[in-house]
Amino acid sequence: MNEYGTIKIKLDELIKKKGISKNKLSHKAEMQRTQINNYCKNEITRLDTDVLARICTVLECRIEDLIEFIPPKSE
């Protein structure tokens, strides 16, 4: 973690909770499977609001279900 905190993408948890496969999500959200894998592994450096909107629409969730801000640890 850095001094500003981090953003955690919880797509992997949401996919399991909603019971949808990555293949089905990739088809419905019009995304590449590798892009979904990167979101699931939290390996995204820039968030695309269009992609986030598509994921939320397909998974019928709110943005705060998908993204979490983790504040920096105070010393």
Residue, then its C-alpha position, 0 to 999 in steps of 0.5 A: m500500500n502507498e501513502y494514498g491508499t489503494i483501490k480494490i476491484k472486487l470483480d472476482e468476488l462478484i462473479k462468484k456471488k452472482g454465479i456467472s461465468k467469466n465467458k458469459l460476462s465477457h460476452k454480455a459486457e462486450m469485453q475480452r476475457t483477458q480484460i476480465n481476468n485483469y480486473c479479477k486479479n486487480e491488475i488494472t492501472r486505469l479504470d474505464t468508466d464505460v467498462l465499469a458501467r457495462i460490468c455493473t449493468v450485466l451483474e446488476c450491481r452498484i459501483e460500490d459493490l465493484i470497487e472499494f477504497i482502502p485507506p492508507k495505514s496510519e503509522 
